[in-house]
Amino acid sequence: MGEGFAQGSSADLIAELEAILPELRRRLDDYLERGAYDIIAADEGFNFAGQIQPLLSELAEHAVRTREQLLDLQQARS
């Protein structure tokens, strides 16, 4: 899967992410709704959310650090 992304542009990769995020939200919402009356769905949703959260948090933190470092590089050149 990762190899296919290497060939595309950054814009293509962002478009893929934008396509995936609504489905992740929908699935989380579905687990939340079903979890109110289905203990298995509640457990699956809890585990699914637990897998998503650290991945997206790490990515967001990395993006912030990258922007800060790029700004620092630009300022050092000025």
C-alpha positions in Angstrom: 0.0 0.0 0.0 2.7 2.5 0.9 4.6 2.0 -2.4 1.6 3.2 -4.4 1.5 6.4 -2.4 5.2 7.1 -3.1 4.4 7.6 -6.8 1.6 10.1 -6.3 1.9 13.8 -5.5 1.3 15.3 -2.1 -2.0 16.6 -3.3 -3.0 13.1 -4.3 -2.0 11.8 -0.9 -4.1 14.6 0.8 -7.1 13.7 -1.4 -6.8 10.1 -0.3 -6.7 11.1 3.4 -9.7 13.4 2.9 -11.6 10.5 1.3 -10.7 8.2 4.2 -11.5 10.6 7.2 -15.3 10.8 6.6 -15.5 7.0 6.5 -13.5 6.7 9.8 -15.9 9.2 11.4 -18.9 7.4 10.0 -17.6 4.1 11.4 -16.9 5.6 14.8 -20.4 7.1 14.9 -21.9 3.8 13.9 -20.0 2.0 16.7 -21.2 4.7 19.1 -24.8 4.3 18.1 -24.8 0.5 18.1 -22.7 0.4 21.3 -25.6 1.8 23.2 -27.4 -1.6 22.9 -24.7 -4.0 21.6 -21.8 -4.8 23.9 -19.8 -6.4 21.1 -20.1 -3.3 18.9 -19.1 -1.2 21.9 -16.0 -3.3 22.4 -15.1 -3.2 18.7 -15.7 0.6 18.6 -13.5 1.1 21.6 -10.7 -0.9 20.1 -11.1 0.8 16.7 -11.0 4.2 18.2 -8.0 3.1 20.2 -6.2 2.2 17.0 -7.1 5.4 15.2 -6.4 7.9 17.9 -2.6 7.3 18.4 -2.0 7.1 14.6 -3.8 10.4 13.9 -2.3 12.1 16.9 1.2 11.1 16.0 0.7 12.3 12.4 -0.8 15.6 13.6 2.1 16.2 16.0 4.6 15.3 13.3 3.0 17.8 10.9 3.3 20.5 13.6 7.0 19.7 14.2 7.7 19.7 10.5 6.1 23.1 10.0 8.1 24.5 12.9 11.3 23.1 11.6 10.7 24.4 8.1 9.9 27.9 9.5 13.1 27.7 11.5 15.1 26.8 8.3 13.5 29.8 6.5 14.3 32.2 9.3 17.9 31.0 9.4 18.2 31.8 5.7 16.9 35.3 6.2 
